[in-house]
């Protein structure tokens, strides 16, 4: 095929028309007659050429796209996206922003595995696009889903079928294969799309990533078909048989199956080679023709990946080395104080709008009062002790190209008479004293539930994605209901009485209020009703207790199993009590978190709010991780002494993967102590309490390792 850049429009139209007929005939033969005329590779090649012609010649796209096979998906436009539960979670990646962090990543990997020598890694560009998972069964594309929250994504199958880089059929592939990668838009295609948008009088897209994401999420797949989307494959989810034994070979296998894989992916023998490839990719960033925001490193040996496993939301065997943030200077117009759900007073810079990395920034975090004053939490100078004042010219950057932050101050442009910023000693929302505990870098409002800012932020946390995630009840709706006089929501429990109170309201119904109609109100009530059944870990996280994040909530839920068990234990937990000993023995729970839990459950107002909430719910128990038939599932195990066959970290990860609860100390509830050479007080405690004690070899035989 001739390069598109050397064709005239009449030549392009002629080729386009010929290709359209061939692909249409092939569609009929395959989908209607089950008698394919051409190979899958030829079919994909022709559709790719059609998309290339349409992207290069806007006249074709405007006049004829609706007739093109790239716009025909064989299904009517969806009324909304269905939900897809990923069989294997789509996780995010840990980020690194410096060479030192990359070296530390390698050290952590080798320490976890107990390997002193070098480990091989792959290095590949981190595409700035939209994650997509493609499921093939018997070689046929049956489902495409966005990442969503990692567990549940949107079903965009018909839209994905319009992307030329995505094969419809695979040959010699595993019976079940989930291919994962990134949907993106090239710079040239993005420019052409915006030119078409302008010619049609439509709004231009801000950047290629937004254009790609918006295009993939069109309810009308015909619109998606008219957008020049592309796809790079770089990973996989569920597979019925392994693709290969290394990351490198698995990517090569995906390429041989017909997927586009990034040619800049290379094998590195350690941090020095990884950083060298990072510099090379960074130097080519402006000329690649598509957006990237860093380099991803992955352990190459898939067996080692399996041993390393996962944290709650990221794999231990991969990290994203992000490119340096872009910088810009602008004027600091003011400093606002926001009060969070735990009472933290967070200073926010109100800026004269400035573009940073292609995004207009008007607000940025200032961290805390020490940062504003030019010192760290220990009193050491930062920014050469330069404080930050209203009216200053400040340097702004986007950390990881996401969160805007203030980095520096230009003292040469400081206005005469400017005064140091005085951090408030009382809460700006409720007037309660704002105290700063010793060792804490944050000043906090002491108002608790009487502080409206804390109350509304707790409600926002309650409905957030990792908590109850109620569709149609986001931050905007929470603020509206919180301030609503006739249908107020001041506590989480009141969310679950909304429908009942609305039905009994003799005045204005929700369906008649701004922002709602009969359908949207009914959908909200249905979404709330659906969340009455909630897993224990999500409930614990939703309570917004300080120091208890998603990981800790999962640990607590798996340990106690039920709300009744958890509630009884925390209610009676105090230093020196058996409940306290059990709580602090949970691996990952320390005295600070334990005290925070105890304080929340023993605070009368907090407890009343929890009890009212739980009365509205059906809290589902959370089973321990791992297979039901695992010999250690549900058992509490403790490791002590020196392990010789694997590191302590790997041993704990293996135990948790098999459904065991790993504790940090021995108690009467400990089922098993695994003792290596040098076991000390824990072995004595186990003997005193009659806890079964085994050595490492016996443990490995027990778990089949």
C-alpha positions as CSV (number, residue, x, y, z in Angstrom):
1,X,0.0,0.0,0.0
2,X,1.2,3.5,-0.9
3,X,2.1,5.8,2.0
4,X,-1.0,7.9,2.7
5,X,1.1,11.1,2.9
6,X,1.9,10.8,-0.9
7,X,-1.7,10.4,-2.1
8,X,-4.1,12.9,-3.5
9,X,-7.7,13.0,-2.2
10,X,-9.2,11.5,-5.3
11,X,-6.8,8.6,-5.1
12,X,-7.6,8.1,-1.4
13,X,-11.3,8.1,-2.1
14,X,-10.9,5.5,-4.8
15,X,-8.9,3.2,-2.6
16,X,-11.3,3.8,0.3
17,X,-14.3,2.8,-1.8
18,X,-12.7,-0.4,-3.0
19,X,-11.7,-1.4,0.5
20,X,-15.1,-0.6,1.9
21,X,-16.7,-3.1,-0.5
22,X,-14.2,-5.8,0.3
23,X,-14.6,-5.4,4.1
24,X,-18.4,-5.3,3.8
25,X,-18.4,-8.5,1.8
26,X,-16.1,-10.1,4.4
27,X,-18.4,-9.0,7.2
28,X,-21.4,-10.7,5.5
29,X,-19.4,-13.9,4.8
30,X,-18.1,-14.1,8.4
31,X,-21.0,-12.9,10.6
32,X,-24.0,-14.1,8.5
33,X,-22.8,-17.0,6.5
34,X,-20.0,-18.4,8.8
35,X,-17.9,-18.8,5.7
36,X,-14.9,-16.4,5.9
37,X,-13.5,-15.1,2.6
38,X,-10.2,-13.8,3.9
39,X,-7.9,-14.3,6.9
40,X,-8.2,-12.4,10.1
41,X,-4.9,-10.7,9.4
42,X,-6.0,-9.5,6.0
43,X,-9.3,-8.3,7.5
44,X,-7.5,-6.4,10.3
45,X,-5.1,-4.9,7.8
46,X,-7.8,-3.6,5.5
47,X,-9.7,-2.1,8.4
48,X,-6.5,-0.4,9.6
49,X,-6.0,1.0,6.2
50,X,-9.5,2.4,6.1
51,X,-9.0,4.1,9.5
52,X,-5.7,5.5,8.2
53,X,-7.3,7.0,5.1
54,X,-10.2,8.4,7.1
55,X,-7.8,10.1,9.6
56,X,-5.6,11.5,6.9
57,X,-8.4,12.9,4.6
58,X,-11.1,14.7,6.7
59,X,-13.3,15.0,3.6
60,X,-13.7,11.2,3.6
61,X,-14.4,11.1,7.3
62,X,-17.0,13.9,7.2
63,X,-18.9,12.7,4.1
64,X,-18.6,8.9,4.3
65,X,-17.7,7.7,7.8
66,X,-21.3,6.5,8.5
67,X,-20.9,4.1,5.5
68,X,-17.6,2.8,6.5
69,X,-17.0,-0.6,8.1
70,X,-15.0,1.2,10.8
71,X,-18.3,2.7,12.0
72,X,-20.4,-0.4,11.7
73,X,-20.5,-2.4,14.9
74,X,-23.6,-4.6,14.5
75,X,-25.4,-3.3,17.5
76,X,-27.7,-0.4,18.3
77,X,-26.2,2.4,20.5
78,X,-26.3,1.4,24.2
79,X,-28.4,3.2,26.7
80,X,-25.6,3.0,29.2
81,X,-22.5,0.9,29.9
82,X,-23.0,-2.4,31.7
83,X,-20.6,-3.4,34.5
84,X,-17.9,-6.0,34.1
85,X,-16.2,-7.7,37.0
86,X,-12.6,-8.4,36.2
87,X,-11.7,-12.0,36.9
88,X,-8.2,-10.8,37.6
89,X,-8.0,-7.3,39.2
90,X,-6.5,-4.5,37.1
91,X,-4.1,-2.8,39.5
92,X,-2.4,0.5,39.4
93,X,1.4,0.9,39.7
94,X,3.6,2.3,42.4
95,X,5.4,5.4,41.2
96,X,9.1,6.4,41.4
97,X,10.2,10.0,40.7
98,X,14.0,9.7,41.2
99,X,16.9,7.4,40.3
100,X,17.3,6.6,44.0
101,X,13.7,5.3,44.1
102,X,14.4,2.9,41.2
103,X,17.5,1.6,42.9
104,X,15.4,1.1,46.1
105,X,12.8,-0.7,44.1
106,X,15.4,-3.2,42.9
107,X,16.8,-3.6,46.5
108,X,13.2,-4.3,47.8
109,X,12.6,-6.9,45.2
110,X,15.9,-8.7,45.8
111,X,15.4,-8.5,49.6
112,X,11.9,-9.9,49.4
113,X,13.1,-12.8,47.3
114,X,16.4,-13.3,49.2
115,X,18.4,-12.9,46.0
116,X,21.9,-11.3,46.3
117,X,22.7,-11.3,42.5
118,X,21.2,-9.3,39.7
119,X,17.6,-9.6,38.5
120,X,16.4,-8.9,35.0
121,X,13.7,-6.3,34.3
122,X,11.8,-5.1,31.3
123,X,11.6,-1.4,30.6
124,X,8.8,0.1,28.5
125,X,7.2,3.5,27.9
126,X,4.3,4.3,30.1
127,X,1.5,5.2,27.6
128,X,-0.7,8.1,28.7
129,X,-4.0,6.7,27.6
130,X,-6.9,4.6,28.9
131,X,-6.5,1.1,30.3
132,X,-8.5,-1.6,28.5
133,X,-8.9,-5.3,29.1
134,X,-9.9,-7.6,26.1
135,X,-11.3,-11.0,26.7
136,X,-10.9,-13.7,24.0
137,X,-12.6,-17.1,24.2
138,X,-11.7,-19.7,21.6
139,X,-9.8,-17.0,19.8
140,X,-12.8,-14.7,19.5
141,X,-13.1,-11.2,21.1
142,X,-16.1,-11.6,23.4
143,X,-15.7,-8.6,25.8
144,X,-13.8,-5.4,26.3
145,X,-13.8,-3.5,29.6
146,X,-12.2,-0.4,31.1
147,X,-10.2,-0.7,34.3
148,X,-12.8,1.2,36.4
149,X,-11.9,0.7,40.0
150,X,-9.7,-2.2,39.3
151,X,-12.4,-4.7,40.2
152,X,-15.4,-3.5,38.1
153,X,-15.1,-1.7,34.8
154,X,-17.4,-0.5,32.0
155,X,-18.4,-2.8,29.2
156,X,-17.2,-1.1,26.0
157,X,-17.0,-4.2,23.8
158,X,-18.8,-2.7,20.8
159,X,-16.6,0.4,20.9
160,X,-13.4,-1.6,21.1
161,X,-14.4,-3.6,18.0
162,X,-14.0,-0.4,16.0
163,X,-10.3,0.0,16.9
164,X,-8.2,-1.2,14.1
165,X,-5.3,-2.3,16.4
166,X,-7.6,-4.7,18.2
167,X,-7.9,-8.1,16.5
168,X,-11.4,-9.6,16.3
169,X,-10.0,-13.1,16.2
170,X,-6.8,-14.8,17.3
171,X,-5.1,-18.0,16.0
172,X,-3.1,-20.3,18.2
173,X,-4.1,-18.4,21.3
174,X,-5.0,-19.9,24.7
175,X,-8.7,-20.9,24.9
176,X,-9.2,-18.0,27.4
177,X,-7.0,-15.0,27.1
178,X,-7.4,-11.5,28.6
179,X,-5.1,-9.0,26.9
180,X,-4.5,-5.7,28.6
181,X,-3.1,-2.5,27.3
182,X,-3.7,1.1,26.6
183,X,-6.0,2.9,24.2
184,X,-4.4,6.1,23.0
185,X,-4.5,8.6,20.2
186,X,-1.4,9.7,18.2
187,X,-0.5,13.4,18.0
188,X,-1.1,13.5,14.3
189,X,-4.5,11.8,14.6
190,X,-5.4,14.1,17.5
191,X,-4.6,17.2,15.5
192,X,-6.6,15.9,12.6
193,X,-9.6,15.1,14.9
194,X,-9.5,18.6,16.4
195,X,-9.4,20.1,12.9
196,X,-12.5,18.1,12.1
197,X,-14.1,19.3,15.3
198,X,-13.4,22.9,14.4
199,X,-14.7,22.5,10.9
200,X,-17.9,21.1,12.2
201,X,-18.2,23.8,14.8
202,X,-17.7,21.4,17.7
203,X,-15.6,21.8,20.8
204,X,-11.9,20.9,20.5
205,X,-10.4,18.3,22.9
206,X,-7.9,19.4,25.5
207,X,-5.3,16.7,24.9
208,X,-4.9,13.2,23.3
209,X,-5.7,11.3,26.5
210,X,-9.0,13.1,27.1
211,X,-9.9,12.6,23.4
212,X,-9.1,8.9,23.6
213,X,-11.0,8.4,26.9
214,X,-14.0,10.3,25.7
215,X,-14.0,8.5,22.4
216,X,-13.9,5.0,23.9
217,X,-16.8,5.9,26.3
218,X,-19.2,7.1,23.6
219,X,-22.6,5.5,24.1
220,X,-22.9,5.4,20.3
221,X,-20.2,3.1,19.0
222,X,-20.5,4.7,15.6
223,X,-19.0,7.9,17.1
224,X,-16.1,5.8,18.5
225,X,-15.6,4.3,15.1
226,X,-15.0,7.8,13.6
227,X,-12.3,8.5,16.1
228,X,-8.7,7.5,15.3
229,X,-8.0,5.3,18.4
230,X,-5.0,2.9,18.7
231,X,-4.0,0.2,21.2
232,X,-0.7,-1.0,22.7
233,X,-0.8,-4.4,24.5
234,X,1.5,-4.8,27.4
235,X,-0.1,-7.3,29.9
236,X,-2.6,-9.9,30.5
237,X,-5.3,-11.0,33.0
238,X,-6.9,-14.4,33.1
239,X,-5.3,-17.0,30.8
240,X,-6.2,-20.7,30.5
241,X,-2.5,-21.5,29.9
242,X,0.7,-19.5,30.4
243,X,1.8,-17.3,27.5
244,X,5.5,-17.8,28.3
245,X,7.9,-18.0,31.2
246,X,9.2,-14.4,31.0
247,X,7.6,-11.0,30.5
248,X,9.7,-10.5,27.4
249,X,8.6,-13.7,25.8
250,X,5.0,-13.1,26.8
251,X,5.0,-9.7,25.1
252,X,6.6,-11.2,22.0
253,X,3.8,-13.8,22.1
254,X,1.1,-11.1,22.2
255,X,2.8,-9.4,19.2
256,X,2.8,-12.7,17.3
257,X,-1.0,-13.0,17.9
258,X,-1.5,-9.7,16.1
259,X,-1.3,-7.1,18.8
260,X,0.7,-3.9,18.6
261,X,3.4,-3.9,21.3
262,X,5.8,-1.1,22.0
263,X,9.1,-1.4,20.1
264,X,10.9,0.5,22.9
265,X,10.4,-2.3,25.3
266,X,13.8,-3.8,26.2
267,X,15.4,-6.2,28.7
268,X,17.6,-4.7,31.4
269,X,20.1,-6.5,33.7
270,X,19.6,-4.2,36.6
271,X,19.1,-0.6,37.8
272,X,21.9,0.9,35.8
273,X,20.5,-0.5,32.5
274,X,17.0,0.5,33.5
275,X,18.0,4.1,34.1
276,X,19.9,4.1,30.8
277,X,16.8,3.1,28.9
278,X,14.8,5.7,30.9
279,X,17.1,8.4,29.7
280,X,16.9,7.1,26.1
281,X,13.1,7.1,26.1
282,X,13.0,10.5,27.8
283,X,15.2,11.9,25.1
284,X,12.8,10.6,22.4
285,X,9.6,11.6,24.2
286,X,8.9,14.6,22.0
287,X,9.3,12.7,18.7
288,X,7.5,9.5,19.5
289,X,4.2,10.8,18.1
290,X,2.1,9.8,21.2
291,X,2.1,10.8,24.8
292,X,4.0,9.0,27.5
293,X,4.5,10.1,31.1
294,X,7.3,7.7,32.2
295,X,8.9,4.3,32.0
296,X,7.5,1.1,33.6
297,X,9.9,-1.5,34.9
298,X,8.8,-5.1,35.5
299,X,10.6,-8.2,36.8
300,X,11.1,-10.3,33.7
301,X,10.9,-13.8,35.2
302,X,7.2,-14.6,35.6
303,X,7.9,-17.2,38.3
304,X,9.5,-14.4,40.4
305,X,6.6,-12.2,39.7
306,X,4.3,-14.9,41.2
307,X,6.5,-15.1,44.3
308,X,6.5,-11.4,44.7
309,X,2.7,-11.2,44.4
310,X,0.7,-8.1,45.1
311,X,0.0,-5.5,47.8
312,X,-3.6,-4.3,48.1
313,X,-3.6,-2.2,45.0
314,X,-0.2,-2.5,43.3
315,X,2.1,-5.4,42.3
316,X,5.4,-5.8,44.1
317,X,7.2,-6.7,40.8
318,X,6.6,-3.5,38.9
319,X,7.1,0.3,39.3
320,X,6.4,3.4,37.1
321,X,9.3,5.8,36.8
322,X,7.6,9.1,36.1
323,X,9.1,11.9,34.1
324,X,9.9,15.1,35.9
325,X,7.0,17.4,36.4
326,X,6.6,20.5,34.3
327,X,7.1,23.8,36.1
328,X,5.5,27.2,35.8
329,X,5.5,30.6,37.7
330,X,2.4,32.4,38.8
331,X,1.0,34.8,41.4
332,X,-0.3,33.5,44.8
333,X,-3.6,35.3,45.2
334,X,-4.6,33.8,48.5
335,X,-4.4,30.9,50.9
336,X,-7.6,29.0,51.8
337,X,-7.9,26.5,54.6
338,X,-9.9,23.3,53.9
339,X,-11.0,21.1,56.8
340,X,-10.9,17.3,56.1
341,X,-12.8,14.4,57.6
342,X,-10.3,13.8,60.3
343,X,-10.2,17.6,61.2
344,X,-6.9,18.3,59.4
345,X,-6.5,21.9,58.4
346,X,-5.0,21.8,54.9
347,X,-3.8,25.0,53.3
348,X,-4.6,25.4,49.6
349,X,-2.9,28.0,47.4
350,X,-5.3,30.1,45.3
351,X,-3.4,30.9,42.1
352,X,-3.6,33.2,39.2
353,X,-4.5,30.5,36.5
354,X,-1.5,29.1,34.8
355,X,-1.0,26.2,32.3
356,X,1.2,23.4,33.7
357,X,1.8,20.4,31.5
358,X,-1.1,21.2,29.3
359,X,-3.6,21.6,32.2
360,X,-4.8,25.0,33.6
361,X,-4.0,25.1,37.3
362,X,-5.7,27.6,39.7
363,X,-5.2,25.8,43.0
364,X,-2.3,23.9,44.5
365,X,-1.5,22.2,47.9
366,X,0.7,23.9,50.4
367,X,0.9,20.8,52.6
368,X,0.9,22.3,56.1
369,X,1.9,25.3,58.2
370,X,5.6,24.2,58.4
371,X,5.8,24.1,54.6
372,X,4.4,27.6,54.3
373,X,7.0,28.8,56.9
374,X,9.9,27.3,55.0
375,X,10.7,24.4,57.3
376,X,10.0,20.7,57.6
377,X,8.2,19.0,60.4
378,X,11.4,18.7,62.4
379,X,12.2,22.4,62.0
380,X,14.9,22.0,59.4
381,X,15.0,24.6,56.6
382,X,13.5,23.9,53.2
383,X,13.6,26.2,50.1
384,X,16.6,28.0,51.8
385,X,14.1,28.9,54.6
386,X,12.0,31.1,52.2
387,X,8.5,31.4,53.5
388,X,5.4,31.7,51.3
389,X,3.2,34.8,51.4
390,X,0.1,36.0,49.7
391,X,1.1,38.1,46.7
392,X,4.3,36.1,46.1
393,X,5.3,34.7,42.7
394,X,5.5,31.0,43.2
395,X,6.7,28.0,41.2
396,X,4.1,25.4,40.6
397,X,4.5,21.8,39.4
398,X,2.3,18.8,39.0
399,X,3.6,15.9,41.1
400,X,3.4,12.8,38.9
401,X,1.5,15.0,36.4
402,X,-1.5,14.9,38.8
403,X,-1.5,17.0,42.0
404,X,-0.4,20.6,41.6
405,X,2.1,21.7,44.3
406,X,4.0,24.9,45.1
407,X,7.7,24.3,44.9
408,X,9.5,27.6,45.3
409,X,9.2,31.4,45.8
410,X,10.8,34.3,43.8
411,X,11.9,36.7,46.5
412,X,13.0,39.2,43.9
413,X,9.4,39.8,43.0
414,X,8.0,39.9,46.6
415,X,5.9,43.0,47.2
416,X,6.8,45.7,49.8
417,X,4.9,45.4,53.0
418,X,4.0,41.7,52.5
419,X,3.4,39.9,55.8
420,X,4.2,36.3,56.8
421,X,1.2,34.1,56.7
422,X,-0.3,33.4,60.1
423,X,-1.8,29.9,60.3
424,X,-5.2,29.8,62.0
425,X,-5.3,28.4,65.6
426,X,-9.1,27.8,65.4
427,X,-11.2,25.9,62.8
428,X,-12.4,28.4,60.2
429,X,-15.6,26.3,59.8
430,X,-16.9,25.8,63.4
431,X,-14.6,28.0,65.6
432,X,-13.3,25.1,67.7
433,X,-9.7,25.2,68.8
434,X,-7.3,23.7,66.2
435,X,-4.5,21.8,68.0
436,X,-1.3,20.2,66.8
437,X,-0.3,17.1,68.6
438,X,3.4,16.5,69.3
439,X,5.0,14.7,66.4
440,X,2.1,15.5,64.0
441,X,2.8,17.9,61.1
442,X,-0.9,18.7,60.8
443,X,-3.1,21.0,62.9
444,X,-6.6,19.5,63.5
445,X,-10.0,20.9,64.5
446,X,-11.2,19.5,67.8
447,X,-14.9,20.0,66.9
448,X,-15.5,16.5,65.8
449,X,-19.0,15.8,64.5
450,X,-20.1,19.4,65.5
451,X,-17.8,20.7,62.7
452,X,-19.9,20.9,59.5
453,X,-16.7,20.6,57.3
454,X,-15.7,17.3,59.0
455,X,-19.2,16.0,58.8
456,X,-19.6,16.7,55.1
457,X,-16.1,15.3,54.3
458,X,-16.9,12.2,56.2
459,X,-20.0,11.7,54.1
460,X,-18.0,12.2,50.9
461,X,-15.6,9.6,52.2
462,X,-18.5,7.3,53.0
463,X,-19.8,7.3,49.4
464,X,-16.3,7.2,47.8
465,X,-15.2,4.4,45.5
466,X,-13.4,2.3,48.1
467,X,-16.3,2.6,50.5
468,X,-20.0,2.4,49.7
469,X,-19.6,3.8,46.1
470,X,-23.2,4.7,45.7
471,X,-23.9,5.5,42.0
472,X,-25.5,9.0,41.6
473,X,-24.4,10.1,45.1
474,X,-21.1,11.9,44.7
475,X,-19.5,14.8,46.4
476,X,-21.8,17.4,44.8
477,X,-25.0,15.5,45.8
478,X,-23.6,15.0,49.4
479,X,-23.1,18.7,49.8
480,X,-26.6,19.4,48.5
481,X,-28.3,16.9,50.9
482,X,-26.1,18.1,53.8
483,X,-27.5,21.6,53.4
484,X,-31.0,20.6,52.5
485,X,-33.5,21.7,55.1
486,X,-36.4,19.5,54.1
487,X,-34.5,16.3,53.2
488,X,-31.2,16.5,55.1
489,X,-28.4,14.0,55.3
490,X,-26.1,14.7,58.2
491,X,-25.0,11.1,59.0
492,X,-24.4,8.0,56.9
493,X,-27.5,6.3,58.4
494,X,-29.7,9.1,57.0
495,X,-28.7,8.1,53.4
496,X,-30.6,4.9,53.9
497,X,-33.7,6.6,55.0
498,X,-33.8,9.1,52.1
499,X,-36.4,7.2,50.1
500,X,-38.7,6.7,53.1
501,X,-38.4,10.4,54.1
502,X,-39.0,11.6,50.6
503,X,-42.1,9.5,50.3
504,X,-43.4,11.0,53.6
505,X,-42.5,14.5,52.6
506,X,-45.7,16.5,52.0
507,X,-43.7,19.3,50.4
508,X,-41.4,19.2,47.4
509,X,-40.4,15.7,46.3
510,X,-36.8,15.0,45.2
511,X,-37.9,14.3,41.7
512,X,-39.1,17.9,41.4
513,X,-35.9,19.5,42.6
514,X,-33.1,21.0,40.5
515,X,-30.7,18.3,39.2
516,X,-33.2,15.5,39.6
517,X,-36.2,14.1,37.7
518,X,-38.4,11.1,38.2
519,X,-36.0,8.7,36.6
520,X,-32.8,10.0,38.3
521,X,-34.5,10.1,41.8
522,X,-35.7,6.5,41.3
523,X,-32.2,5.4,40.2
524,X,-30.6,7.1,43.3
525,X,-33.0,5.4,45.7
526,X,-32.4,2.0,43.9
527,X,-28.6,2.5,44.1
528,X,-28.8,3.3,47.8
529,X,-31.0,0.2,48.4
530,X,-28.5,-2.0,46.6
531,X,-25.8,-0.9,48.9
532,X,-27.6,-2.1,52.1
533,X,-25.7,-5.3,51.5
534,X,-22.0,-4.4,52.1
535,X,-18.8,-6.5,52.8
536,X,-17.3,-5.9,56.2
537,X,-14.0,-4.5,54.8
538,X,-15.8,-1.8,52.9
539,X,-17.9,-0.9,55.9
540,X,-14.8,-0.5,58.1
541,X,-13.1,1.7,55.5
542,X,-16.2,3.8,55.1
543,X,-16.3,4.8,58.7
544,X,-13.4,7.2,58.0
545,X,-11.5,6.3,61.2
546,X,-8.1,8.0,61.3
547,X,-5.1,5.7,60.3
548,X,-7.5,3.1,58.9
549,X,-7.2,3.0,55.1
550,X,-8.3,0.3,52.6
551,X,-5.4,-2.0,53.4
552,X,-6.0,-1.9,57.2
553,X,-9.7,-2.3,56.7
554,X,-9.1,-5.5,54.8
555,X,-6.7,-6.8,57.4
556,X,-9.2,-6.2,60.2
557,X,-12.1,-7.6,58.2
558,X,-10.2,-10.8,57.4
559,X,-9.1,-11.2,61.0
560,X,-12.4,-10.7,62.7
561,X,-14.6,-12.0,59.9
562,X,-17.9,-10.5,61.0
563,X,-19.2,-7.1,62.2
564,X,-20.3,-8.6,65.5
565,X,-16.8,-10.0,66.2
566,X,-15.1,-6.8,65.1
567,X,-17.4,-4.5,67.1
568,X,-17.1,-6.5,70.3
569,X,-13.3,-6.7,70.1
570,X,-12.8,-3.0,69.4
571,X,-15.4,-1.9,72.0
572,X,-13.5,-3.6,74.7
573,X,-9.9,-2.9,73.4
574,X,-7.7,-0.9,75.8
575,X,-4.0,-1.2,76.6
576,X,-3.5,-4.3,78.6
577,X,-6.8,-6.0,77.7
578,X,-6.9,-9.4,75.8
579,X,-8.8,-7.6,73.0
580,X,-5.9,-5.1,72.8
581,X,-3.3,-7.8,72.7
582,X,-5.2,-9.6,69.9
583,X,-5.7,-6.4,67.9
584,X,-2.1,-5.3,68.1
585,X,-0.9,-8.8,67.2
586,X,-2.5,-8.5,63.7
587,X,0.4,-8.0,61.3
588,X,0.1,-4.5,60.0
589,X,-1.8,-3.0,63.0
590,X,0.2,-1.0,65.5
591,X,-0.6,0.8,68.8
592,X,-1.4,4.1,67.0
593,X,-4.0,2.5,64.7
594,X,-5.4,0.4,67.6
595,X,-5.8,3.5,69.8
596,X,-7.5,5.4,66.9
597,X,-10.0,2.5,66.5
598,X,-10.6,2.3,70.3
599,X,-11.2,6.0,70.5
600,X,-13.8,6.0,67.7
601,X,-15.7,3.0,69.1
602,X,-15.7,4.3,72.7
603,X,-16.8,7.9,71.7
604,X,-20.5,8.1,72.5
605,X,-21.4,10.3,69.5
606,X,-19.3,8.3,67.1
607,X,-20.7,5.0,68.4
608,X,-24.3,6.2,68.1
609,X,-23.7,7.1,64.5
610,X,-22.1,3.7,63.8
611,X,-25.0,1.8,65.5
612,X,-27.6,3.7,63.6
613,X,-25.8,3.0,60.3
614,X,-25.3,-0.8,61.0
615,X,-29.0,-1.1,61.8
616,X,-29.8,-0.1,58.2
617,X,-27.3,-2.6,56.7
618,X,-26.8,-6.3,56.0
619,X,-23.0,-6.6,56.7
620,X,-21.5,-9.5,54.9
621,X,-18.7,-11.5,56.5
622,X,-15.3,-11.4,54.9
623,X,-13.6,-14.8,54.4
624,X,-9.8,-15.1,54.7
625,X,-7.9,-15.0,51.5
626,X,-7.0,-18.2,49.7
627,X,-8.4,-21.5,48.7
628,X,-11.1,-23.0,50.9
629,X,-9.2,-26.3,51.0
630,X,-5.9,-24.7,52.1
631,X,-4.6,-26.4,55.2
632,X,-3.9,-23.0,56.8
633,X,-7.0,-21.1,55.7
634,X,-8.5,-19.2,58.6
635,X,-5.6,-20.1,60.9
636,X,-3.5,-17.5,62.8
637,X,0.2,-18.0,62.2
638,X,3.3,-16.3,63.6
639,X,6.8,-16.5,62.2
640,X,9.9,-16.2,64.4
641,X,13.6,-16.8,64.1
642,X,15.6,-17.0,60.9
643,X,13.9,-18.5,57.8
644,X,16.4,-20.2,55.5
645,X,14.3,-21.2,52.4
646,X,12.6,-17.8,51.9
647,X,12.6,-14.3,53.3
648,X,10.2,-13.4,56.1
649,X,8.3,-11.1,53.8
650,X,7.8,-13.8,51.2
651,X,6.7,-16.3,53.9
652,X,4.1,-13.9,55.2
653,X,2.8,-13.1,51.7
654,X,2.5,-16.9,50.9
655,X,0.6,-17.5,54.2
656,X,-1.8,-14.7,53.5
657,X,-2.3,-15.9,49.9
658,X,-3.4,-19.3,51.3
659,X,-5.9,-17.7,53.6
660,X,-3.9,-17.6,56.9
661,X,-3.9,-14.6,59.2
662,X,-0.3,-13.5,60.0
663,X,0.2,-12.1,63.5
664,X,3.2,-10.3,64.9
665,X,3.0,-11.8,68.3
666,X,1.9,-15.1,70.0
667,X,-1.4,-15.1,71.9
668,X,-4.0,-17.7,73.0
669,X,-5.6,-17.4,69.6
670,X,-2.4,-18.3,67.7
671,X,-2.8,-21.6,65.9
672,X,0.7,-22.2,64.6
673,X,4.2,-20.8,65.3
674,X,6.8,-21.4,62.5
675,X,10.2,-21.1,64.3
676,X,13.5,-20.9,62.6
677,X,17.0,-20.8,64.2
678,X,17.3,-18.1,66.8
679,X,13.7,-18.2,67.9
680,X,13.4,-16.5,71.3
681,X,10.5,-15.1,73.4
682,X,7.8,-16.1,70.9
683,X,8.8,-19.7,71.1
684,X,8.7,-19.5,74.9
685,X,5.2,-17.9,74.7
686,X,4.0,-20.6,72.4
687,X,5.2,-23.3,74.7
688,X,3.6,-21.7,77.7
689,X,0.3,-21.3,75.8
690,X,0.3,-24.7,74.2
691,X,0.6,-23.3,70.6
692,X,1.8,-25.9,68.1
693,X,5.3,-25.1,66.9
694,X,6.9,-26.4,63.7
695,X,10.1,-25.6,61.7
696,X,10.4,-24.1,58.3
697,X,10.6,-27.5,56.4
698,X,7.5,-28.8,58.1
699,X,5.7,-25.5,57.2
700,X,6.7,-25.9,53.5
701,X,5.5,-29.4,53.4
702,X,2.2,-28.3,55.0
703,X,1.5,-25.7,52.4
704,X,2.8,-27.8,49.5
705,X,5.8,-25.5,48.9
